[in-house]
Amino acid sequence: MTDRHPALKGTSPYNDFLFAPIGDEPGGMRLSVLSALARSDVDPWEEAARLATLSSRDAQRNLALRLDPFLDKQRGPAAAESLAARLVALLPKTGEARTARAPTIA
């Protein structure tokens, strides 16, 4: 059986990225990348791994589009791009991302 979400045990190289805040929700709760990706109906760890294999520019574009529905529209597209750039910098480098597979449990 494969442990699909090693971050829940604190072992994922994507933790810094996935648990980074992207803003506050109307009720005052902080919204993380992990929450936004899950609400987008994608597996957050798989999306983080996919983004880590892209060039920084492509990862930023993809992430900005993915997070757009969760961002304050008054801040504009430049804010989304700036946020995406900050978040992509938290992803492991390509070599690290390739080895960031979930461990197999015997």
N, C-alpha and C positions, 0 to 999 in steps of 0.2 A: 504494500500500500504506500502511496506517495503522499507526503505531507505537502499539500498545495500551498499553504500559507505559513512559511517559516517565520515571517515577520511577527506573527502572534507569539512566537517564542523568543523574539529578540535577536534572531539570527540572520535576517535578510539584509543584503547590501543595499536594498531599496528603502529602508526605514526612514532615512533622512528626507528622501523625496516624498514618500507616501504620507508621512505624518506632518509634513509642512503645512502650515495654515495658508489658506487662500483668501480668507475674509471671514466676516461675521454674518450670520444669518439674522433675519428680522427679530427673532426671539433672543438674540444675544449670544447664541451658541457659536463657537468657532467652527468653521468648515475646513476640513483638511482635503488634501489631494485624494487620499484614500476614499473618503466619503463621496466626493464629487465623481470619481471614477465609478464607484459602486452604483451610484444613482444613475449613471449613464449606461448601466447594464453591461459593463465590461469588467473582467477580472482585473483588479488593480495591480496585482503582481505581474500578470502577463502583460498588461499595458506598459508597466514600468520597464520590464525586460525588453519589450519591443522598442520603446522610445530610446532606451540605452544603446541600441544597435544603430540608430539613425545618426546622421550628422547633427550637430547642435542646431543648425538652422532649421532642418526638417523637423527635428524633435520639438523645437519651439513653436513652429507653425501648427503641427499636429496637436500639441498640448493646448495652445491658445484657442483653437477651434473646439476642442473637447471641453474646456473649462468655461467658454463664453456664456453658456446658459446660467452659470452660477455667479457671474460677476455683476457688480453694480454697473448698470448701463450708462449711468451719468459720467463714469470715469473715462469711457471711450476705449477704442481699439488699442491705442498706444499703451494704456495701462495693462491690458491683457497681454500684449507682447512683452512688456517689461516683466510682468509676473511670470510668464512662461520662461523667459530667459533666466530669471533667478531660480526657478524650480528645476529646470533642466541642468543647471550647474550642480545640483545636488545628486544627480544620477551618477552611478559608478561609471568609470571609463569603460570603453568597449571591451577590453581584455578582461576586466573585472566582471562585466555583465555576462560574458560567455560562461564564466565559471559559477555564476550565481543561480544554479539550478537547485530546486528543492531536493533535500536529502531523501533517500529511500529508506523507509522503515521496514526492517525485516520482520 
